[in-house]
């Protein structure tokens, strides 16, 4: 290596003295290897997992996820949900067939149980738990720790006050510090005494306790709603006046059970709808026909108790067993009787028609799988008050029974009731059916008023419109988490109030000896915003001076 360097040096000297070399020529030094830069260590799997965990459990991420949950819940309030309004879902799909396919694919009709909403919900739960655990440990450590040492220069802190100098013989420092200790303890401070020097005190840890309670209660609400929701069930039942409902699984029109729903947990009770009363506006011309009040009169039966007459009103549910029964909707059920050609009754009962507008224009389906030569379905509309000036296009102009009319179209074919698959009782699949009359055929549809009878097409028999009765659509809801959610909601409120209004502050009272005598200094320090800190220090100084007989400097 040494010989190589000497040869390079001699070569450069020879080139410098070479007469053939231009005088202004400059030899570029030989390139050197670049110095190694800063090499970051590789995180690896564990490091990456730790990084993502810290990002997930940061308060910023928790707030973002909380906003996402609120945003993701919006579709559930804009689109009818299967769990709460299955009939509304059916009507929405019928009115928006193409758009409904997209919403169904995205799970919007089951927003709160969809994969994307559940993922955000679970991430929020994990994020809050990851935030709370280290903060709780840090808070407990702070509660066990003694107040900090007294700063050397109190005059640099907020609310600094000082007493007049007094001769050392006239001031008992230990008595003054003892008085300060008792005074601060009575004011709710944690106190630490430095004998002969100062008293250090702090208060306001209840503020952090309130913050932790607030966040823990949020986790409790998420857990109660998320996990406790597995025991919730919501069912719907359309009950016609005069008919009954028993709280059994088979008697529900539709039911949305939770993950851990047990049919044996259904409370044994029954109710009978004895009367339904609807009140409509009749005096105010601008609101004529609008609903004012709905009341469902029911007779309830619970094993071991006497039957009772009770009422269900809008926003006033009936609590029966372990369920709440809500009045979800109402409408009309025309009593329809179908006879075969020989006059034998093959169908006779009230059939609920689902309301389509505020004037209770309703559509419904009557399915007759047996008794006639073919399977027959009657699909039609019911108008409580027929519009007399609307021409051939029928419509209802009032929700009350002022001039009722029933129109029917007749279909024959396979109704799909015997193939083992569930069929919606309020909808008609026309794929395998043949329409015999009405729009698109040569025969007119059937139009009936109460008491009228007419023949069915193709000699199938006759159909009668006997009368009209009311029905009530009931929503039966069982939620064992209600009390838990209420308790956690109260804790959220208390924690929030505590975190907002309890100040976190430190206060010091220090005895200072100078050549001119002895005086006491007072100062404070706030953690966060505390607009009353100066007043608090002034009040402490005033009370302490009254105990020690010293005078506070103005």
C-alpha positions, 0 to 999 in steps of 0.5 A: 500500500505504501509503495502504491502511494509513493508511485502515485506521488512520483507520477504526479511530480513528473507530470508537473515538470513535464515540458509537454504539459500545458501550464494551465492544466489541472490534474483532477484528483482521483475519485474517492469512495463516498462516505456511507450515509445514515442507514435506517434500521429495518422495522421488520414485522414486529416494528411495523405491527407496533407502528400500526398499533400506535397509529390505531390507538392514537386519539386522532384515529379514535376521533376519525373513526367516531366521525366515520361511524356517524357518517356510515350510519347516515344510510340507515336513516335515509333508506328503510331497514329490514330490521325495522321496516321490512314492508318499507324495504319491499316498497322501496325495491318495487319503486327503485328496482335498479338502484335497489340492486346496488344498495342490496349488494352494498348491504345498505338495507342492513346498514348496522349489520353490514360488513363495512359498518361492523369493521368501522365499529370494531376498529373504533372499539379497539382504538378506544380500548388502546387509548384508555389502557395506557392513559389509565395506568399513567393516571394511577401512577400520577395519583400515587406520586407526591406533588412536585418540588417547589420551583426556585423562582415562584415570581415567574409563575401565574398569580404570584403574590408575596407578603411583606418582609418581617423580622425572623424573630416575629415569624414562625416558619414551621407554623406558617407552613403548617397553616398552609398545609391545613388550608390547602388540604381543606381546599381539596389539594394533595399536599407535600411539605418541605420542612422549613422551606415550602408547601407544594400542593396540587388538585384537579386529578378528577378532571383526568378521571372524568376524561377516563370515565367518559371514554370508558363509558363510550366503550361500554356503549359500543360493547352494549350495542355491539355485543349485546345486540346479539340478544336483541330481536325485532319482529313485525306483525299486522293484526286486523281488528278482531284478530289476535297475536301470540308471542311465538316465533311462528306468529310473526310476519317477519322477525330479525333476531340477533346472533344469540337469539333463543326462541325459547326466551320469548315471553309467553303472552298474547294480545287481541286488537279489539278496536282501532281509532284514527282521528283526522283533521276536519276543521283546518282547510290547510291541513284537511285530512291529515292524521291527528291521532292513532290509538290501538285498543288491545286486550292482553293476556299474560299467564298468571295474570288477569286479562287487561284492556290497554292502548298503544299509541304513536310514541307511547309503546306498550310494555308486555313481558320483556318486549316493547310493542310499538304502533308502527303503522295502520291501514285497511283490510277489505273483507273478501270472499271468493266462491267456486262456480258451485257457490262454495266458499273457498276464501273469506277473510280480511286481507291487509292492504299496504298503504302507499300514500298519506291518503291510504291508497293501498295495494294488496294481494289475495292468494288462493292456492286451493279450492278452485280449478286453478291457483288464483291470485287477486292483486288490486288497490283499495281507495278509502275515498274515491276521487269522483272528478279524477276520471278513469284514473282512480285515486284516494282523496281522503284517508278516512272511509268516505267512499271506499272502492276496491279494484282487482286483477286476476292471475292464474298459475303457480303461486310458488307456495308449495316449493319450500321457499319463503314467499312474501305474503304482501307481494306477488311474483308474476313470472309464472302467472297469467293475467286474465283481466285488467291493464294489458288484457282484453277484459276490464279489471274488477271494481267493487264497492262494499256489499258488491259481488261479481264473477271472476274471469274464465268461469272461475267463480265469484268474488265479493267485497263484504266490508272494510276493517282496520288493521294495526302494524305492530313492531315488537322489540326486545332489547336487554341492553337498554338499561346498560346503554342508559347507565353508560350514557349517564356516565358519559355525561358526568365524565364530560361535565367533570372533564370540562369544568374541573381545573387541574392546577398546582399551588406553592407557598414558600417561606423565603429568608432574606437579609431584610427578614422573612416573607411568604411567596404564593404562586400557581401553575395550570395544566391547560386553560384555567382563567380563575388561577390568579383569583385562586392564588390571591384567595389562598394568599389572603387566607394564609396571611390572615392565619399568620398575621402577615400583610400581602403586598398590593 
